[in-house]
Amino acid sequence: MCASGRKSYTVLRQQLLDKYGSVGCKNSSDCTLVVESNACAYVCNVPLPITTASSFAPNLSGSAVSYCANCSPPATVVCDPMASACLNGKCVAVSAP
């Protein structure tokens, strides 16, 4: 049950990344980094446009509760210091200076 829930979560996550990332950017100041922390996943430094970043984590969290109800919580990790940048119209995470 947990494996199928995680698989469904992965599909939804990619759909949301595509949707929210499609806004694009013109400058690095248009981008930010989000921490994805919910019942299915813990991921540092998810690069997204500032205009859509606030929707990403809440939309995933609601689904993660049902998808991963039977899973062990994901391990939290120490996040590497990263910075957001705009590269060819897309937000990316780069090593912090």
C-alpha positions as CSV (number, residue, x, y, z in Angstrom):
1,M,0.0,0.0,0.0
2,C,2.8,2.4,0.8
3,A,4.6,1.8,-2.5
4,S,1.5,2.6,-4.6
5,G,0.9,5.7,-2.5
6,R,4.4,7.0,-3.0
7,K,4.1,6.3,-6.7
8,S,0.9,8.3,-6.9
9,Y,2.6,11.1,-4.9
10,T,5.6,11.1,-7.3
11,V,3.2,11.5,-10.3
12,L,1.4,14.4,-8.6
13,R,4.6,16.0,-7.5
14,Q,5.9,16.1,-11.1
15,Q,2.6,17.5,-12.4
16,L,2.8,20.3,-9.8
17,L,6.5,21.0,-10.5
18,D,5.7,21.3,-14.2
19,K,2.6,23.5,-13.6
20,Y,4.3,25.8,-11.1
21,G,7.6,25.9,-12.8
22,S,6.1,26.7,-16.2
23,V,5.6,30.3,-15.1
24,G,9.4,30.7,-15.7
25,C,11.6,33.7,-14.7
26,K,13.4,36.6,-16.2
27,N,15.9,37.3,-13.3
28,S,17.2,35.3,-10.4
29,S,15.2,37.5,-8.1
30,D,12.1,35.9,-9.6
31,C,13.1,32.5,-8.1
32,T,13.1,31.0,-4.6
33,L,13.9,27.7,-2.9
34,V,11.2,25.7,-1.1
35,V,11.6,22.8,1.3
36,E,9.2,20.0,0.6
37,S,8.4,18.4,3.9
38,N,5.3,16.1,4.3
39,A,4.2,12.5,5.0
40,C,5.7,11.3,1.7
41,A,8.9,13.2,1.1
42,Y,11.5,15.6,2.5
43,V,13.4,17.4,-0.2
44,C,15.6,20.5,0.2
45,N,16.0,23.3,-2.2
46,V,13.2,22.9,-4.7
47,P,13.6,25.8,-7.1
48,L,10.3,27.6,-8.1
49,P,9.2,31.0,-9.3
50,I,8.3,33.2,-6.3
51,T,4.8,33.7,-7.8
52,T,3.9,30.0,-7.5
53,A,6.2,28.8,-4.7
54,S,3.7,29.4,-1.9
55,S,1.2,27.0,-3.5
56,F,3.6,24.0,-4.1
57,A,4.1,22.7,-0.6
58,P,0.5,23.1,0.7
59,N,-0.9,21.4,-2.4
60,L,1.4,18.4,-2.0
61,S,1.0,18.1,1.8
62,G,-2.8,17.6,1.6
63,S,-2.3,14.7,-0.9
64,A,0.7,13.3,1.0
65,V,-1.4,12.7,4.1
66,S,-3.7,10.3,2.2
67,Y,-1.1,8.8,-0.2
68,C,1.4,8.0,2.5
69,A,-0.8,7.3,5.5
70,N,0.7,3.8,5.7
71,C,4.3,4.8,5.2
72,S,7.1,5.5,7.6
73,P,7.9,9.2,7.8
74,P,10.6,10.3,5.4
75,A,14.0,10.9,6.9
76,T,15.0,14.6,7.2
77,V,18.4,15.5,6.0
78,V,20.7,18.5,6.5
79,C,20.2,20.7,3.5
80,D,23.2,21.9,1.5
81,P,23.4,25.7,1.3
82,M,21.9,26.6,-2.1
83,A,20.7,29.7,-3.9
84,S,18.0,30.1,-6.5
85,A,18.9,31.4,-9.9
86,C,17.2,31.9,-13.3
87,L,18.8,30.0,-16.1
88,N,17.3,30.1,-19.6
89,G,14.0,31.2,-18.2
90,K,13.8,28.4,-15.6
91,C,14.4,28.6,-11.8
92,V,17.2,26.3,-10.7
93,A,19.1,25.6,-7.5
94,V,22.8,26.4,-7.5
95,S,25.6,26.1,-4.9
96,A,25.6,29.1,-2.6
97,P,28.6,31.3,-2.9
